[in-house]
Amino acid sequence: MSAERLLQEEVPYNYSNYQKENQGSGNEHQFEGQDNEKVELLKKIETLESRLKNSIDDKPYSELIRILIWEALGTAFFAYGIVCSRGNDVMLSVYLFGAIFLIGKITGGHVNPAVSMSFYSSNEISAFTMRVYWAAQVGGAIAGALAAFVIVGRVTSPYIETQPIEWMVADFCGEALGTFVFCLFIHIQVHPQTQLTENNLIGIGIIATALYFGRILTFHTGGCLNPAMGVGLGIFESLQDGNWDRLINIWIYIFGPLSGASLASEFYRSVYVGLLPKKQ
């Protein structure tokens, strides 16, 4: 649906009159001194523009298919590495480095639904593209867990036992905080105005180091920071052991990281960039 048609459907009451009144005015965005209806119309236009950015996808299907395939492969590699690392923070960071190095030039190397969520919150990818990433990441995590089961013989996943409510809230906040730091580092490194280095290898190393820092901040939950790993590895281990009770608190591994990622995006745009020294 075109932007103009959507505007006509959402703001039909005075849209045509508004076009006629402002045609050839030379400055369509000046509303000072105009009546309340036009001010309200401007607000609705801004809202619709925001909706359009997040609902219409501008990527060709060939690129979406490429994202789906390669993001799944990269996430599978990372999931296999998580199992093999046995929770070692340094090795996890090394495997993330490898996954991003493998697919970064092709898909951006998200390998994490929270990272995709953060870029969606920044209006850098659409809702549809984010769902493609999510499907690839969850599928890749399950595929990586299967590979680990076949090769290593055992799959382990992060797990949170049911505890008093204050501990559950603390675990949720820990996953959110760790992911916030991780995604903030990513935004700083990938955007030209804040990029610390243009060297790709060093840049990937910074992001891998950010994962290490994020995990340290939430060691009580195992530092998952990745909904795809929490879901994919958790489901596979439940199938492996026949124990579905371990998934009761999986919501912490889903909504904690997604919340932290969204906050990181907003903090980067609203606070961090605003604190940069102004160019003369």
N, C-alpha and C positions, 0 to 999 in steps of 0.2 A: 504494500500500500504506500503510495507516495505521501510525502510530508504534507503537501497542500490538501490532499483529500482527507487525510487524518485530521488536519486542522478544521476543515469544513464540517466534519462529522462531530468533532468534540466541541467546537465553538461556532455553531451555526447561526446564532442569533444576530450577529452583526458583522460577520466576516466580510461579506461582499462590500458593505458600506465602508468598512475599515480600509479595504484595498483602494476604493475610489478616493477616499479622503486623503490617503497618504501617497497616491500615485504621483510621481514627479515632484514630491516635496523636497527631495535632495537629502533628507535626513530622517529616515523612517524610525529611528530609535529615540527620537526626542519626544517625550510624553509630558514634559513639564507644562503645567497650566491646562492640560486636557482633562476631560471629565473622568469620573470614576470608572465608567465602563471600559474605556481604553486602557486604563491602568490595570484593570482586572484582566483584560485581554492579553496584555503583555505577560502577565504572570502565567496565564494558561499556555501561551506560546512557549515560554521557557520550560515549563513542566513537560510539554509535549516533545520538545527538542531533546530533553534528557531521556525521555522514554524511548525515543527513536534511536538514540545512540546505543541503547542497551538491548534493543529488540530486533534491529535489522542487521543482518550479518553481511559484511562486505567481502568475505573470503570466498574464492571459487571452490567448488566441490573437490577439485583435484588437490587443493591445498589442505582441505579438511580431512580428506582421506589420508594424505601424507602425515598429518598431525596424528590421526588416530593410530596408524600403524607404528610410526617411530616413537611416539610417546609411550605406547604400550611396551615396545621393546626396551626403551630406556628405563621405564619403571620396573619391568621384570628383572632387568639386570640389578637395579638398586635393591629390589626385594630379596633377590637371591643373596646379595651382599650383606643385607641386614641379618639374615639367618646365619650366614657363615661367620659374621663378626661376633656373634654371641654377646651383643650388647656393648662391645668396646667402642667408646666414643670416637677415638681416633680412626679406627677402621671404618666406622660408619661414614665419617667425613670423607675418607679416601674413596669409598664406593660412590658417594654422591658426586665427588669430583669426576670420577670415571663416567658416571651416567650422563652428567651435563656435557662433558667433553665429547661423548659419543653422539648425542642428538641435539646439542645446543644450537648448532647452525641451522638445523632443520625445523625444530619445533619451538625453540626457545629454552628447552630443557627444564620444564616445570617439575615433572615427576612427582607432583604433590598437588592435590586439589586445593589446598590452602593457598598455594602460590598462584594458581589460576584464579581463585576467588579474589585475591588481592589485586591482580591486574584487571579483573572485571570491575572491581570497585573503583578503579582509576579510569574507567571507560576506555581501556586500551584493547580489550577484547569484548565481544558481544556475549549475551547470555547463551546463545546457541553454541558459539565456539567454546565457551567455558564448559558446557555440557559434553561436548566432544572430548575435551581434555579429561573431564572426570571419568567418562566411560573408558577411555584408554588407560587411565591410571589405575582404576579399580581392577579392570581386566588384566592389566600388566602385573599388578601386585599378586593376583591369584595365580597367574601363570608362573611368576617367579617363585611363589611358594610351592607350586607343584614340582618345578625343577629342583628345588632344594630338597623336597621329600624324596624324589627319585635318586638324586645324587648323594645327598648327605644322610638321608634316612630319617630326619626328624625336623619338624618345623616348630619354631617357638614364636610367640607373639606377645606384645605388651598386654598387661592384664591388671585391672583394678578391682579389688575385692569391695563388696558393699561395706561401708563404714558409716559412722555418724555423719549427719548432714554437713557439719562444718568441715569435715575432711573431704567430702565429695565436692563441696564448693571450692575448697583449696586446690584440689586436683584439677578441677575445671579451669580455675584462674591460672594455675601453673602451666597447663597446656596452652592457654591463650597468651600468657606472657612470653613463653619460649618461642611461640610462633610469631608473635609481634616482633621480637628482636630479629629473628631469622628473616622475615619478610622485609623489615625495614632496611637491613643490610642489602637485600636484593634490590630494592628500589633505588637506594643510594648508588649502587654500582652500575645498574643497567641504564639509568637515565643520564644523558650527556651533561646536563647542568650540574650534576652532583657526582659524576663518575670519578672514582679515585684513580683509576688507571685505564688506559686503552689497550693494554696487553691482555689478550683473551685468557691465557693460562693463569696469569696473576688474578684476573677478575674472577675466574672460576674458583681459584684458591680462596679468595675472600669469602665467596658464598659458602664454600664447604666449611670454612672456619666459623662462619655465622651459625651453621647447624650445630657445631660443637658447642658454641656459647649458649645457644638456645636450649640444648639438651641439659646442660649443666644447671640451668635455671629451673628445671622441672624434673629432677631426678626421681622424685617420689612416685611419679607416674610411669617412669621408664623413658620419658622424653620422646614420645612418639612424634608429635608435631606434624603428623601426616595422616589424614583420614583414610587414604587409600591403603596404607599399611595397617592401620588399626582394623579396618574392615576386611581387607584381603587376607592378611596373615591370620587374623582372628577367626574368620570363617573356616579357613583351611585347618587350623589347629583344632577347632571344634569338631569338624568332620573327622579328623585324624583320631581324636580321643573319644568321640561320641559324647562330649560334654558341652552342651549349649548354654549352660549357666554362666560360662565365662564371658558371654556376650551381653550380659545384663547391663553393664555399665559402659558399653562401647560408645554410648552417646557422648561421653567426655572426650573421646578421641576424635569424634566427628565435629561437634559444635565448638569445643574449645579452640582447636586450631583455626577453624573458619572465622570465629569471632576475632581472634588475634590478628589474622590476616587482614580483615576488613579495617580494623583499627589502625594497623600499620600503614595501609594505603591512605587513610584519612589524615593520620599524623604527618606522613611525608608531605602530602599536598598542602595541608593547612598550616603546619608548624615548621617543619624542617626547611622546606624551600623558602618560606618567608623569612627565616633567620639568616639566609645566605647574604654575604656582603653585596651591596648594590654596585653594579658596574657603572663606572664614571663615563 
